[in-house]
Amino acid sequence: MGRHLILMDAFKGSISSKEAAEAVASGIRAYDPTAIIDSSPVADGGEGTLDVYLALGYDVKTAMTMDLAGRPCEVEYAVKGTDAVIEVARICGLPMRRSEDDPVRMNTRGVGRLIAQLRDQGITHIRLALGGTGTTDGGLGLLAEVGCRLEDASGDPILFQTNPLLETHTIQCPAYPVQLEALVDVTALYHGPDGPAYLFGPQKGLLPEDIVKLDQQLERIERLLGLENVKGTGAAGGLGGAIYALGGTIVPGAKTILQHLRVAERMEQADYVWTGEGRVDRQSQIGKLPGEVTRMAQAADIPCLILAGIVEENMPHALDCRSIHAGQAITLEREQTMARMSEQARKWLEELSLKQG
């Protein structure tokens, strides 16, 4: 009888963290009906973070705000007492941008508007999961909505006629009464070659000339806000920097969430640990969930098995790392993805059993 701890991240655009865990558990039970399964929805500060906190006893709430293009939108968030959790991609996520939207003008005002509403409701601590945004505004949209004064070169409030980075000349930020905590999966700085404009601008639709202009402005705003050399401030197009400027903290999403889930303690009871995500590559080792789970499993001397949609680079310290596609078509329906994941898990345990026998 084996004891298995399953900590699968979501496969973006395919299956959720919970569904991935269910598929792996199905494969384990097909091999060993007596297996003891321990699993949780997990995330690294991006997609799926809200589900983690709902599983931890938070309540789901809804509010009206605006999306990254300024359109009204209803968003879910989580609350427990005076604590709240916001998954910012639900407000300004890349999939929310429409084909007619100008990628330069996308902003984070909707996130700031929701924060202001929660402040008025008596919330005193807000965690913000920063992954998956479609914005590169340095978080200035957020700052404008929570009470900071963003002025143009004439000393007038900016009008958001384009990206607020291109309009803002000075910023005045009062002390903020809510404790903000940014959960990030990247260590990007606020500007430069490893900053948000250059690193993530292309995937958000920015042209090379847009990237140059926005990065120049990010450098200037970085000095205004005192963000020089602070890791994680470039997360979510600079949203991490805005949170830091309000006195907030920037923390590694995967490590923080795994601590909240008491994973180190639960690993002590496991014979195998399972993790994975849609694509395992070099980035998986730096702030992503599989990398953190693998390091924890190694420290606990427990075999760690990784299942992914695509494996571009094997994960150090894992027992093995495999793709569920095995050279077959990558674009699959949800049910096909889960079936392949289940079958790969079953076959894997059979192989391990033969080796051990």
Secondary structure, DSSP 8 states (H G I E B T S, - for coil): --EEEEEE--BTTTB-HHHHHHHHHHHHHHH-TT-EEEE----SSSTTHHHHHHHTT-EEEEEEEE-TTS-EEEEEEEEETTEEEEETHHHHBGGG--TTS-GGG---HHHHHHHHHHHHTT--EEEEE-TTB---STTHHHHHHTT-EEE-TTSSB---SS-HHHH-SEEE----SSEEEEEES----SSSTTSHHHHHTGGGT--HHHHHHHHHHHHHHHHHHT-TT-TTTTHHHHHHHHHHHTT-EEEEHHHHHHHHTTHHHHHTT-SEEEEE-SEESGGGGTTSHHHHHHHHHHHTT--EEEEESEESS--TT-SEEEESSTTS-S---HHHHHHHHHHHHHHHHHHHHHHH-
